[in-house]
Amino acid sequence: MKILSFIFLALGFLFLAWFCKERVKGFSPKAVVLKSLASACFMGIAISALFASASGTMSTFGFFVIFGLLFGLFGDIWLDLKWVYPNDVKIWTFSGFYVFAVQHVLIAIGLFLNFIIGMESKYVLICVATIVVGVAAGILNVLFLEKPMKLNYGDYKKVSGFYGGILISMPLLTLALAIMFGFHNIAIDLMFAGEVFFLISDLILSGTYFGEGKDRPIDVILNHGTYYLGQFLIALSLLFI
């Protein structure tokens, strides 16, 4: 099963490259299909990795990560459907925000249930504090950094603050855990790296959505490249639980 995870990983990068090639030409149903196939690959990585891991299918952490990634798959499809159905842009965009938020929340629950509960109270408080700091950073970003960053959130200001808070919390939480484990827990280390790439991807995407002149081919490639690298690393973390 372990080799199957890496087969899905290779296929994921193949579909990603093909998708980027189509996406830089413009939006099309073909690009949506290719993106969906790339996203299906991180699901394949996660499921095969869970079966290949030492804990197998009994892992609560694996359960929450897989269902989190499933919401990520939905988000990928729904966000691109706004280009296929331009009259429903707001519906699909809001849906994308919320399902990705659910992905991060599910993974955070899995982390708490498997790694944080049972720790000394001071470590639990540190983990909770990272989430509080992340949420505060997301809110402060939309309140004070919109103009300095030359962005215009428009109708998406509230949801951007909500989602941004959750998004920023995850690298902070996983970094705290990685430090607590001395960077010797490969699953946590991969999860941390994945969340960092996810954050970088969404920072690039915010410029594409809410800025001007930031939908160049290089922006598209970097946005999707960092996003899928993040999701692939999150999925691969299940090999080491």
Backbone as a ProteinNet text record, in pm:
[ID]
protein_1_A
[PRIMARY]
MKILSFIFLALGFLFLAWFCKERVKGFSPKAVVLKSLASACFMGIAISALFASASGTMSTFGFFVIFGLLFGLFGDIWLDLKWVYPNDVKIWTFSGFYVFAVQHVLIAIGLFLNFIIGMESKYVLICVATIVVGVAAGILNVLFLEKPMKLNYGDYKKVSGFYGGILISMPLLTLALAIMFGFHNIAIDLMFAGEVFFLISDLILSGTYFGEGKDRPIDVILNHGTYYLGQFLIALSLLFI
[TERTIARY]
82.5	0	86	207.8	293.7	330.7	365.3	402.5	285.4	162.6	44.2	33.4	72.7	69.9	159.4	276.1	369.8	328.9	254.5	197.6	94.3	8.2	-89.7	-19	92.2	167.8	220.7	277.1	329.3	217.2	103.6	-10.9	-61.1	-58.3	-103.3	-20.8	110.4	197.1	176.4	149.7	124.2	-1.8	-111.1	-235.8	-221.2	-142.7	-119.1	-50.7	52.7	124	32.8	-47	-139.4	-244.4	-296.2	-395.2	-338	-216.5	-155.3	-137.4	-100.6	-84.5	-214.9	-327.1	-458.3	-506.8	-479.7	-532.5	-471	-342.4	-280.6	-336.6	-400.5	-466.5	-599.2	-655.9	-787.2	-867.8	-990.8	-1077.4	-1156.3	-1168.9	-1240.4	-1287.5	-1391.1	-1434.9	-1322.6	-1236.4	-1124.4	-1032.4	-1005.9	-920.4	-984.3	-1116.2	-1187.7	-1171.7	-1185.3	-1172	-1030.7	-930.3	-791.4	-759.6	-813	-791.9	-858.4	-977.3	-1047.1	-968.7	-906	-824.7	-701.6	-639.6	-524.4	-566.6	-684.5	-734.5	-772.7	-826.9	-859.6	-732.8	-619.3	-493.1	-452.2	-476.7	-438.7	-531.4	-652.9	-738.6	-681.9	-636.1	-576	-450.9	-368.4	-248.2	-286.9	-384.2	-422.4	-478.8	-569.7	-633.4	-532	-449.8	-350	-243.9	-209	-110.8	-163.4	-291.1	-349.3	-346.3	-379.3	-376.5	-234	-136.8	2.9	71.5	11.7	75.7	69.8	149.3	155.7	23	-49.8	-175.9	-292.4	-274.2	-379	-506.7	-619.2	-746.7	-804.6	-738.5	-791.7	-753.6	-678	-630.5	-740.4	-768.4	-864	-809.5	-678.8	-615	-634.7	-611.7	-630.5	-772.5	-868.1	-1009.7	-1038	-991.2	-1018.9	-941.5	-819.7	-742.7	-808.5	-850.3	-912.6	-1042.2	-1124.9	-1248.6	-1219.7	-1113.9	-1073.7	-1032.1	-952.9	-909.7	-1027.6	-1127.3	-1246.6	-1314.9	-1321	-1376.7	-1286.7	-1154.6	-1064.6	-1093.3	-1124.6	-1163.3	-1288.8	-1387.8	-1510.5	-1477.6	-1389.5	-1352.7	-1288.4	-1202.4	-1137	-1238.9	-1334.8	-1437.1	-1526.5	-1573.6	-1670.3	-1608.7	-1483.2	-1421.6	-1403.7	-1377.5	-1361.1	-1494.7	-1600.1	-1731.2	-1780.6	-1723.7	-1766.8	-1730.4	-1627.7	-1590.4	-1678.5	-1731.4	-1821.3	-1961.4	-2000.8	-2132.4	-2112.8	-2076.3	-2042.1	-2155.8	-2279.9	-2392.1	-2402.8	-2331.9	-2337.7	-2202.2	-2125.3	-1989	-1987	-2074.7	-2071.7	-2103.3	-2199.8	-2237.9	-2118.5	-2052.8	-1941.4	-1821.2	-1797.1	-1682.7	-1701.5	-1820.1	-1848.1	-1840.1	-1892.6	-1887.2	-1743.4	-1656.7	-1515.9	-1450.4	-1476.9	-1422.6	-1461.6	-1590.6	-1640.4	-1592.4	-1587.5	-1544.7	-1395.5	-1314.3	-1173.2	-1156.1	-1240.2	-1236.2	-1267.2	-1365.3	-1400.7	-1282.4	-1211.9	-1094.1	-997	-963.5	-865.5	-918.5	-1046.3	-1104.5	-1100.3	-1134.1	-1131.1	-989.6	-891	-752.7	-710.2	-751.5	-718.5	-779.6	-903.8	-968.1	-888.4	-846.3	-766.2	-635.5	-572.7	-448.2	-471.8	-579.6	-609.1	-638.9	-718.8	-757.8	-641.3	-547.8	-441	-309	-282.7	-151.5	-154.4	-261.4	-260.3	-329.1	-446.8	-513.7	-425.9	-400.4	-311.5	-175.6	-142.8	-19.1	-32.3	80.1	76.4	-6.2	-72.9	-165.3	-98	29.7	97.5	112	131.5	143.5	7.9	-94.7	-230.3	-263.3	-228.5	-254.5	-177.2	-54.7	23.5	-45.8	-95.7	-165.8	-292.3	-366	-486.7	-448	-338.2	-293.3	-257.8	-200.5	-167.2	-292.5	-400	-526.1	-581.1	-575.1	-622.7	-542.3	-411.2	-324.8	-357.4	-378.1	-410.5	-541.4	-642.1	-773.1	-760.7	-688.1	-668.4	-595	-494.8	-418.8	-506.9	-597.1	-687.5	-780.7	-832.1	-922.8	-848.6	-730.8	-651.9	-609.8	-585.5	-545.2	-651.2	-777.2	-881.8	-918.7	-893.4	-928.6	-825.8	-697.3	-593.4	-496.8	-491.7	-390.9	-448.6	-578.5	-640.9	-581	-578.7	-526.1	-374.7	-296.4	-151	-111.9	-191.8	-162.7	-226.3	-292.3	-357.8	-460.3	-543.4	-648.9	-783.8	-886	-1023	-1111.2	-1138.2	-1213.9	-1361.2	-1413.2	-1552.2	-1648.2	-1738.3	-1839	-1778.8	-1651.1	-1588.4	-1502	-1519.7	-1434.1	-1454.5	-1578.9	-1605.5	-1558.7	-1592.7	-1555	-1403.8	-1337.2	-1191.2	-1126.6	-1183.7	-1132.3	-1153.3	-1272.3	-1305.3	-1212.5	-1203.2	-1120.5	-971.9	-930.7	-790.5	-745.7	-832.9	-799.4	-774	-861.5	-843.3	-718	-697.5	-583.4	-450.2	-438.1	-314	-290.8	-398.3	-386.2	-314.6	-338.7	-288.3	-135.8	-65.9	81.3	135.6	69.4	114.6	94.8	-21.2	-50.1	45.9	64.1	151	298.7	337.2	474.1	495.2	398.4	409.3	424	344.2	353.2	487.5	533.4	662.3	774.3	770.4	872.2	860.9	737.7	716.9	772.1	760.8	812.6	958.2	1020.7	1160	1185.3	1082.7	1089.4	1129	1088.6	1115.9	991.1	877.6	753.6	729.6	755.4	750.5	610.3	507.8	370.2	342.4	381.5	361	447.2	570.8	660	602.5	551.5	491	364.5	286.4	164.9	199.8	302.2	346.5	389.6	472.9	518.6	400.4	306.6	188.6	105.5	87.6	8	78.8	210.6	285	265	277.2	256	110.9	17.5	-123.7	-142.4	-81.1	-90	-27.9	88.8	153.9	64.2	2.9	-87.6	-202.4	-263.4	-378	-336.9	-216.5	-166.8	-153	-103.8	-94.4	-234.7	-324	-460.6	-535.7	-508.5	-577.6	-544.2	-420.4	-383.8	-457.6	-475.3	-548.5	-695.3	-757.1	-899.6	-928.4	-846.1	-881.7	-785.8	-682.9	-589.1	-604.7	-513.1	-514.4	-380.9	-389	-268.7	-192.4	-260.7	-192.7	-250.4	-295.3	-343.9	-256.8	-125.8	-30.6	-5.4	48.2	78.8	163.4	262.9	347.1	266.8	168.3	83.2	-2	-57.9	-141.6	-60.2	59.3	143.5	188.8	232	277.4	162.7	46.6	-70	-106.4	-121	-162.7	-49.4	73.7	186.5	203.6	197.6	212.2	90.5	-27.7	-148.9	-141.7	-112	-110.8	5.6	118.9	229.4	185.5	112.9	61.2	-32.8	-128.4	-224.9	-157.1	-61.4	9.8	87.7	151.9	227.3	135.1	20.8	-77.4	-122.4	-151.2	-195.1	-85.2	38.5	150.7	181.2	140	166.1	105	0.3	-67.2	19	123.9	214.8	291.2	299.9	392.1	321.7	194.4	122.7	119.5
-121.7	0	126.9	115.9	233.8	280.9	183.1	220.6	284.7	244.1	302.4	451.2	488.5	630.8	712.6	657.8	731.5	728.1	625.4	623.6	735.6	747.8	858	993.7	1001.3	1126.7	1164.7	1066.3	1092.8	1133.7	1064.7	1100.7	1240.2	1273.2	1405.4	1515.7	1499.1	1600	1604.7	1488.8	1484.6	1563.3	1536.5	1608.6	1757.2	1788.4	1928.4	2002.7	1942.6	2006.2	2024.8	1923.2	1929.9	2037.8	2042	2143.5	2283.5	2306	2439.6	2481.4	2385.5	2414.4	2464.3	2399.6	2439.8	2568.4	2581.2	2696.5	2827.8	2827.7	2953	3000	2909.4	2946.8	3016.8	2990.8	3045	2940.8	2974.6	2883.2	2796.4	2668.8	2577.7	2456.9	2386.9	2263	2159.7	2156.3	2062.2	2089.3	2216.8	2252.6	2210.4	2225.5	2184.6	2035.1	1957.3	1811	1773.6	1836	1804.9	1841.8	1954.3	1993.4	1894.5	1848	1749.5	1618.9	1579.2	1457.7	1473.1	1590.7	1616.6	1609	1662.1	1659.8	1518.2	1440.3	1301	1224.5	1266.4	1199.8	1220.3	1340.1	1353.7	1272.1	1247.2	1153.6	1012.7	974.7	843.2	825.7	932.1	927.5	902.3	978	970.3	833.1	781.8	653.6	539.7	535.4	428.7	443.6	567.2	589.2	542.1	564.3	521.4	370	300.4	154.6	101.5	177.4	133.4	170.8	259.7	307.1	202.2	223.5	127.8	115.5	226.8	225.6	175.6	176.8	127.7	208.3	144	214.4	251.8	215.6	246.6	387.2	460	591.6	697.2	758.5	869.3	987.6	1010.3	1118.9	1099.1	977.7	948.1	972.4	938	958.7	1106.4	1191.5	1334.8	1397	1351.4	1405.8	1369.9	1244.8	1201.7	1277.8	1293.4	1368.6	1517.2	1568.1	1705.6	1722.7	1630	1635.6	1620.5	1544.1	1530.3	1665.6	1743.7	1878.8	1965.9	1942.9	2013.6	1981.7	1855.8	1814.5	1888	1895.2	1969.8	2116.5	2173.7	2313.4	2338.2	2247.1	2261.4	2263.8	2175.3	2166.8	2290.2	2326.8	2436.5	2570.7	2594.7	2722.7	2738.5	2629.7	2640.2	2643.2	2596.7	2601.2	2744	2836.6	2976.6	3027.9	2967.9	3008.6	2941.4	2825.5	2754.3	2814.4	2859	2921.2	3062.9	3156.7	3292.8	3367.7	3326.7	3394.6	3357.9	3253.1	3207	3218.5	3319	3334.5	3339.4	3420.7	3436.7	3306.5	3232.8	3106.9	3011.6	2992.7	2898.3	2949.5	3079.9	3134.2	3121	3158.2	3141.4	2994.3	2907	2763.5	2716.9	2765.7	2729	2771.9	2894.4	2943.1	2850.3	2817.9	2743.3	2598.6	2533.2	2393.1	2381.4	2476.7	2472.4	2501.4	2588.4	2612.6	2483.2	2407.8	2279.7	2184.1	2182	2094.1	2121.8	2247.7	2282.2	2251.5	2276.5	2248	2098.8	2016.2	1870.8	1822.4	1875.1	1835	1880.4	2001	2050.5	1960.5	1916.5	1824.8	1695.6	1643.8	1522	1539.7	1654.2	1682.4	1687.5	1753.5	1763.1	1625.7	1545.9	1415.6	1318.6	1328.6	1229.1	1273	1402.7	1447.2	1543.1	1617.6	1726.3	1686.1	1625	1578.5	1473.6	1492.9	1402.5	1464.1	1573.5	1645.4	1721.1	1769	1856.2	1980.2	2033.2	2144.2	2264.2	2288.8	2405	2389.9	2266	2243.7	2255.3	2209	2224.1	2372.6	2451.5	2596.2	2663.5	2619.2	2674.3	2647.3	2526.4	2490.5	2573.6	2591.6	2674.6	2818.8	2865.2	3002.4	3024.6	2923.7	2940.1	2963.7	2897.6	2915.9	3055.8	3101.3	3236.3	3341.1	3323.8	3418.2	3416.2	3296.4	3284.5	3351.6	3330.3	3392.9	3544.9	3593.8	3738.5	3794.7	3722.4	3768.4	3776.4	3678.7	3680.7	3800.1	3830.6	3944.8	4076.2	4088.7	4211.6	4234.7	4126.4	4138.7	4209.6	4165	4226.4	4366.2	4393	4523.9	4631.7	4593.3	4696.3	4680.4	4564.9	4542.9	4538.2	4557.8	4550.2	4654.2	4778.9	4884.5	4876.9	4856.7	4844.7	4731.6	4623.9	4511.3	4528.7	4644.7	4677.2	4571	4534.2	4436.3	4502.5	4440.8	4487.5	4364.6	4334.5	4214	4224.8	4345	4364.3	4285.6	4210.1	4131.1	4014.1	3986.6	3869.7	3908.6	4029.6	4075.4	3992.5	3970.8	3895	3751	3686.6	3546.5	3533.3	3635.1	3632.3	3639.1	3722	3729.3	3599.5	3542.5	3414.6	3304.2	3290.6	3184.9	3210.3	3336.4	3369.8	3334.2	3355.9	3320.7	3171.8	3091.5	2945.9	2904.8	2964.2	2929.8	2959.4	3076	3114.1	3029.4	2985.6	2905.6	2773.1	2713.2	2577.5	2567.7	2654	2647.1	2674.4	2766.7	2797.1	2676.2	2611.9	2494.9	2380.9	2351	2238.6	2269.5	2397	2434.4	2411.7	2453.6	2433	2284.2	2200.7	2056.7	2000.8	2047.4	1999.5	2031.8	2151.8	2191	2104.6	2080.7	1997.9	1856.9	1804.1	1669.9	1672.9	1791.7	1802.7	1776.3	1797.5	1769.5	1624.4	1534.3	1391.7	1312.5	1380.4	1314.2	1348.9	1253.8	1282	1322.8	1261.8	1296.5	1443.2	1489.3	1629.4	1721.2	1681	1762.9	1781.5	1672.7	1681.3	1765.6	1750.3	1829.6	1978.3	2011.3	2150.3	2204.8	2130.3	2174.1	2191.7	2097.7	2106.8	2230.2	2261.6	2378.4	2508.9	2509.7	2628.9	2653	2547.5	2562.7	2601.3	2549.4	2585.1	2734.3	2785.3	2928.4	3013.2	2972.5	3046.7	3051.4	2938.5	2931.4	3029.8	3035.4	3124	3270.8	3299.1	3437	3482	3391.6	3422.4	3436.9	3346.9	3347.5	3474.2	3526.7	3648.9	3764.1	3765.7	3868	3849.3	3723.3	3693.1	3732	3698.7	3725.4	3872.5	3933.2	4064.5	4176.3	4144.7	4245.7	4268.2	4342.5	4371.1	4331.9	4273.9	4237.6	4122.2	4039.7	3928.2	3793.7	3788.5	3663.6	3623.9	3651.9	3616.4	3465.9	3408.6	3264.6	3221.1	3303.1	3266.9	3263.1	3353.3	3353.7	3226.8	3190.2	3070.2	2945.8	2935.4	2818	2810	2922.7	2923.1	2895.3	2953.5	2930.9	2783.4	2722.4	2581.8	2487.2	2523.2	2438.6	2428.1	2541.4	2539.1	2475.6	2497.7	2438.3	2285.9	2230.1	2084.5	2023.4	2091.8	2041.6	2034.1	2135.4	2133.8	2018	1997.2	1888.6	1752.4	1737.6	1610.2	1578.9	1679.7	1657.8	1623.5	1691.7	1659.6	1515.2	1473.7	1334.5	1234.8	1263.6	1173.7	1158.1	1256.5	1248.4	1122.4	1070.4	951.6	825.7	829.4	715.1	693.2	797	793.1	801.4	768	769.9	630.4
0	0	0	58.5	64.5	-76.4	-164.9	-300.8	-373.3	-336.1	-398.4	-365.9	-246.2	-208.4	-300	-331.8	-416.7	-563.6	-602.4	-737.8	-751.2	-650.2	-650.8	-646.9	-574.1	-567.4	-706	-776	-910.5	-1005	-996	-1079.8	-1045.9	-917.4	-875.1	-937.4	-937.4	-999.5	-1151.2	-1211	-1355	-1389.9	-1317.1	-1341.9	-1308.3	-1205.9	-1170.1	-1284.4	-1340.3	-1450.7	-1571.6	-1600.1	-1713.8	-1690	-1565.6	-1531	-1545.9	-1494	-1502.7	-1648.1	-1731.7	-1874.6	-1934.1	-1896.2	-1947.5	-1882.4	-1752.4	-1677.7	-1723.6	-1758.9	-1801.9	-1936.6	-2008.5	-2133.9	-2107.5	-1989.7	-1955.1	-1881	-1847.2	-1773.5	-1870.9	-1837.4	-1925.6	-1846	-1893.4	-1826.9	-1819.2	-1920.8	-1919.9	-1801.7	-1775.5	-1662.7	-1531	-1520.3	-1398.9	-1376.9	-1482.3	-1471.9	-1428.8	-1489.9	-1456.2	-1311.4	-1267.1	-1128.3	-1033.6	-1069.6	-987.2	-979.4	-1089.6	-1090.5	-1001.8	-1006.5	-919.2	-772.6	-742.8	-604.9	-562.6	-656.1	-624.9	-586.8	-641.6	-610.3	-465.6	-408.3	-266.9	-177.8	-224.3	-151.5	-160.6	-280.4	-297.6	-213.4	-206.2	-122.3	22.8	72	213.2	249.2	167	198.3	193.5	88.9	79.2	187.9	222.3	328.3	462.6	488.1	614.9	627.9	520.7	524.6	537.7	488.1	493.4	623.4	701.4	824.2	933.2	1036.7	1146.5	1220.2	1232.2	1306.4	1221.7	1089.2	1001.1	1009.3	981.3	971.2	1107.4	1217.1	1349.5	1395.2	1313.6	1354.2	1349.2	1463.5	1466.9	1388.7	1400.9	1327.4	1177.4	1129.8	988	942.2	1025.8	993.5	970.8	1060.3	1048.5	931.9	908	796	663.1	648.9	523.1	497.3	599.4	578.9	557.2	618.1	590.7	446.2	396.2	256.5	160.7	201.5	118	100.1	207.2	194.7	107.3	113	23.5	-121.7	-149.5	-284.5	-329.3	-240.2	-272.6	-302	-220.3	-238.8	-373.4	-414.8	-545.5	-658.4	-649.8	-755.1	-752.6	-633.2	-622.8	-660.4	-621.2	-655.6	-806.7	-875.9	-1021	-1094.4	-1030.5	-1095.9	-1115.7	-1040.3	-1058	-1196.3	-1257.3	-1392.7	-1497.3	-1461.5	-1553	-1546.4	-1425.1	-1404.9	-1351.5	-1437	-1393.3	-1325.2	-1345.8	-1279.6	-1132.1	-1091.8	-953.2	-883.7	-923.6	-871.3	-719	-658.8	-513.3	-440.7	-491.4	-426.1	-420.8	-536	-542	-462.6	-465.2	-392.1	-241.7	-191.7	-48.9	-8.7	-94.1	-65.5	-53.2	-142.2	-136	-6.4	35.9	162.9	277.8	284.8	399.7	401.7	284.8	286.9	318.7	274.2	311.7	460.1	514.3	658.2	733.8	684.1	747.5	741.6	628.5	619	732.7	752.8	856.6	996.3	1018	1150.1	1179.4	1080.5	1100.6	1132	1060.5	1087.2	1226.5	1265.6	1400.1	1507	1486	1581.9	1591.2	1476.2	1475.5	1551.5	1534.6	1607	1757.4	1798.7	1941.7	2000.9	1930.8	1984.9	1993.9	1900.4	1892.8	1953.6	1956.4	2000.1	2118.7	2135.7	2234.4	2364.8	2353.8	2475.4	2543.6	2668.7	2740.5	2768.1	2697.7	2726.4	2857.9	2906.6	3023.7	2990.5	3091.8	3069.8	3004.8	3034.8	2977.1	2826.2	2778.4	2634.8	2565.5	2633.9	2579.6	2565.2	2666.7	2663.2	2549.9	2525.2	2414.9	2282.2	2265	2140.8	2123.1	2231.6	2224.8	2192.2	2250.2	2226.6	2079.6	2013.4	1871.5	1788.3	1825.9	1752.7	1777.3	1901.3	1934.6	1858	1853.9	1781.6	1632.8	1577.1	1435.5	1400.4	1482.6	1458.5	1465.5	1566.1	1579.7	1458	1408.7	1292.4	1168.7	1152.6	1038.4	1041	1158.5	1172.8	1152.2	1213.2	1198.8	1053.9	982.4	842.1	759.4	771.1	688.6	738.6	866.7	921.3	887.8	888	878.5	760.9	698.5	594.1	453.4	441.2	308.8	213.5	254.7	167.3	150.2	260	241	145.4	143.4	54.6	-83.5	-102.7	-230.1	-270	-171.1	-193.7	-172.6	-227.9	-208.5	-186.3	-58	-25.1	-63.7	-70.7	-109.9	-22.7	-87.6	-15.6	61.7	37	100.2	220.8	270.9	380.4	507	545.9	668.7	656.8	545.7	530.1	515	457.8	446.7	584.7	673.3	808.9	884.9	868.1	933.5	884.6	752.2	694.8	720.7	707.9	730.9	871.3	970	1107.4	1123.7	1062.9	1069.3	994.3	877.5	792.9	862.2	923.7	990.7	1115.6	1180.2	1301.7	1278	1159.4	1137.1	1130.2	1055.5	1061.9	1202.3	1275	1410.6	1502.4	1491.6	1575.2	1544.8	1417	1380.4	1409	1397.8	1436	1584.9	1665.4	1810.3	1842.1	1775.9	1799.5	1752.7	1636	1584.9	1683	1740.3	1838.8	1963.8	2009.5	2129.2	2110.7	1988.6	1959.3	1911.7	1918	1879.3	1732	1648.7	1505.4	1477.6	1567.9	1551.7	1515.6	1508.9	1468.2	1320.8	1232.9	1089	1045.2	1102.4	1065.7	1094.8	1212.3	1249.2	1163.1	1137.4	1054.4	913.4	855	721.1	724.3	832.1	845.6	855.2	931.9	942.9	807.2	735.8	603.5	508.7	514.4	428.2	457	584.3	620.8	581.6	586.4	544.1	394.7	314.8	170.7	140	215.9	199.9	224.2	330.5	362.3	251.6	203.9	95.4	-27.3	-59.2	-174.1	-161.2	-42.4	-24.9	-20.7	23.3	17	-128.7	-212.8	-355.9	-414.8	-374.1	-427.2	-388.1	-269.1	-226.3	-319.7	-370.8	-468	-599.5	-639.1	-763.1	-751.3	-636.4	-616.8	-590.3	-504.4	-451.3	-492.3	-568.2	-615.3	-765.1	-820.8	-964	-1026.4	-1146.6	-1219.8	-1159.7	-1077.7	-1012.2	-1056.5	-1181.5	-1237.9	-1356.9	-1344.4	-1448.5	-1446.9	-1554.6	-1554	-1435	-1397.8	-1284.5	-1155.1	-1140.3	-1021.2	-1015.6	-1130.8	-1139.6	-1103.2	-1160.1	-1136.3	-990.9	-934.4	-795.2	-699.2	-726.9	-642.7	-636.3	-752.6	-755.4	-716.6	-752.9	-715.5	-565.4	-495.1	-349.5	-283	-340	-283.3	-286.7	-404.8	-415	-339.4	-336.1	-254.7	-108.9	-62.5	73.9	99	9.3	26.6	17.7	-72.5	-84.8	43.1	101.7	225.3	342	348.8	454.1	440.4	316.8	293.5	327.2	288.6	315	463.6	543.2	687	748.2	683.9	737.2	727.1	645.1	636.9	767	848.4	961.7	1097.3	1100.3	1227.9	1290.4
[MASK]
+++++++++++++++++++++++++++++++++++++++++++++++++++++++++++++++++++++++++++++++++++++++++++++++++++++++++++++++++++++++++++++++++++++++++++++++++++++++++++++++++++++++++++++++++++++++++++++++++++++++++++++++++++++++++++++++++++++++++++++++++

